[in-house]
Amino acid sequence: MATKEPPEESPWDPKTSQKFENKRPGEYFDPCQEASARSMKCLHRNANNKEMCNDYFQAYRDCKKQWMAERKEAKLKNAKPWF
């Protein structure tokens, strides 16, 4: 019997969007920071053996890809004509 994992939450939810829009100019904000931290901890724990941490790296890449796609979509929805 296979166990079902909970559905992956979107990194670009309304709460994250509000944090991003209200950040100070020049301040960096990454909703995938938790996935990034996990991958770095894995590297440290496994003496920089990247093969042992492939799942963590893939989770971070997937998060970043989804975040960028949703951010792009949000920009297109709020786009103002340039003329």
Secondary structure, 3 states (H helix, E strand, C coil): CCCCCCCCCCCCCHHHHHHHHCCCCCCCCCCCHHHHHHHHHHHHHCCCCHHHHHHHHHHHHHHHHHHHHHHHHHHHHCCCCCC
